[in-house]
Amino acid sequence: MAWQDRSASEKDGHTASEYQRIASVYKKYDIGWLDRDKLKLGRRAMDAERDAKLHSLITAHLIGRLEDAVIMDLGCGFGEQTQWLCEIGATPRNIYGVDLLPERIDRAQKRYPDRNFLCCDAHSIDLPRKCDIIFAMTVFSSILNKSVALSTSEKIQSMLNRSGFICWYDIRYPSPYNPDVRAMTKRRIRTLFRSCHVDIEPITVIAPLSRRLGSLTDSLYPFLSSIPVLRSHNIGVIKPMFHSI
């Protein structure tokens, strides 16, 4: 299904309702199931592969030291990604997590009190500093309204400093079981970031297969990951045109 689009006169009026829709969808997710899923070996392999690639992207594209970088995690959930960032060398006070759901922000702030967490939509973000890195991980696939997706893209681009970049990770295939998400194909990504360099590649073995590998995960996951058609997500870096990539 294509993005929902609106005329120019309708765009502002539908922004709030789109964010409300997204928030209601995420409230319905069974967080307990998500927590149990993280215990599965296949899920751990998916996360490890993704995080290793993200680390290599940061190392390759960040100008300056990671400990000095200002980083925002858009759609931070319960803050797990901010913990990973600290583990690889980021400074907690330089990290900002943003999410729509107050219960997620409350839990994140309690778990990680040395970081900055904001409960708001993307259009309402007001940080005291420009960002070196913005994480957009499975964010845009949840935005069904094209005008909201475009304005969200413009907003986060405006929050980058001149050497900053976006770390992207999102689904590239449609989900037959979830009508509340849209596949973020390369074409759709480039539509949202027309004035940017987009350098992405497929990654992550499709979840229904990964989750069933069990004790064979260590031996089978690397092989399956080598088959492009089995990779369910895109990962990479997006930079505004005046940046080099």
Buried (B, 14 or more C-beta within 10 A) or exposed (E): EEBBEBEEEEBEEBBEEBBEBBBEBBEEEEBEEEEEBEEBBBBBBBBEBBBEBBBEBBEEBBEEEBEEBBBBBBBBBBBBBBBBBBEEEBBBEBBBBBBBBEEBBEBBBEBBEEBBBBBBBBBEBEEEEBBBBBBBBBBBBBBBBBBBBBBBBBBBBEBBBEBBBBBBBBBBBBBEEEEBBBBBBBEBBEBBBEEBBBBBEBBBBBBEBBBEBEEEBEEBBEEBBEEEEBBBBBBBBBBBEEBEB
